Structures are given as C-alpha cells and as structure tokens.
Amino acid sequence: MVRPRLCRRIKFNPQATHFKPQGIPVRCLEVVEMSLEEMEALRLKNLEGLEQTQAAKKMNTSQSTFARILASAHQKIADALINGKAIKIEK
C-alpha cells in the first residue's frame, strides 16, 4: 500500500517557468523538469539562507525529506547547466 503524500507548504510562485541556453531554440533542447517543491527548497536554503531543519519546518516536511528534495534540485540544475538543457518549472 502506498503511503499518502503530505501536503507541503510552498510560497514560491514563479513568474518565469522556462529557462534555456541563449541562442538555441527550445525545440532543439532536452528539457529538465523541476517541481515547485524543488524550487521552494532552493529558495529557502540558498536565497533565504536557512538551515535545513528550519527550511524543512517551513515546508512542513522532515529534514531528511527536505535534504532529498534539495539534492534532487541541485542535480537537475547541474545537469541543465553542464549539458546545455532547458529548465521547466512545473506548476
């Protein structure tokens, strides 16, 4: 039986949902899809400068889950930057 997913608090509402390398049409690029949870984790940890425990509380999740979300976000951004892929934020 699958455990029900918790409702996480997300205060990030992106105005821009697509980012891509300059000079290359989107149709020619692979796309990395990021969730709002991943963007919120990045915002809280990297922009707000919160510790993981504080950020996890703000997102209403455990510290270990927050760490997994943050690691996933970092991996996706690194993949997009290093391999020249577009980033799409899913709402």
Phi, psi and omega in degrees: 000135182277134179288136179295144181281137178286152176275116181261144179279127178230120180255002181270123177234097186291139174275324176255131182245359179226136175226140183209161175297143181291140173084002179240125179298145181302324182296342180265000186249149166284152183241133173259124181262126178247141179273163175297327177300316180294319178294320178295319178298316177299317181298312183294316184282311188270322180271314180282339179073025181281152171290159183299323180294319178294315181295321179297319178297319179296328179271357180063048179217171178282161180295322181292322177293318177301317180298320178294319178297315180295317178298320178296318179296315179298319180296317181293319179294317178299317178301314181295316182291314184287322184260008176065044179257160175277156177243129177240127177265120182273129178270000000 
